[in-house]
């Protein structure tokens, strides 16, 4: 059960409905996940979905590299919903099962290209240490250039925000879907 209400279109005010309609007619074609929480503030939801669309569909990253970075972020952030949604997207674009299963264990797959392995390392280091080592940064810069590593950093940051929203509000997986891993346990000191 989610911790907050998740308004349906018939419960939305005019501003919320505008954002909802923009999303279902856009490249996503649906409203799911964190936007269901963000819709409580229509302006936030609108800006959120616009940033997400930019980072997901309009960067110099290939779809494979984007999905690798998103899956790393989903697993590193322990977000079952984000993992579920982007595993489907990764499979749609042809990301090999071995790569996906290795990412689930936060390991690189031997099937990854140099660009894919560098994306994995960059995203994982950013998630785990909140920065990137000099060697990984230099390799990414050499492979991708400045624009792309700025986009990659923004993509990881955006999907970290997505994961936090999904986890904090306990946005549920679709009915009948078993999570690939459990939500983080409550901190015993809280």
Buried (B, 14 or more C-beta within 10 A) or exposed (E): EEEEEBBEEEEBEEBBBBBBEBBEEBEBEEBEBBBBBBBBBBEBBBEBBBEBBBBBEEBEBBBBBBBBBBBBBBBBBBBBBBBBBBBEBBEEEEBBEEBBEBBBEBEBBEEBEEBBBBBBBBBBBBBEEEEBEEEBBEBBEEBBEEEBBEBBBBBBBBBBBBBBBBBEBEBBBEEEEEEBEEEEEEEEEE
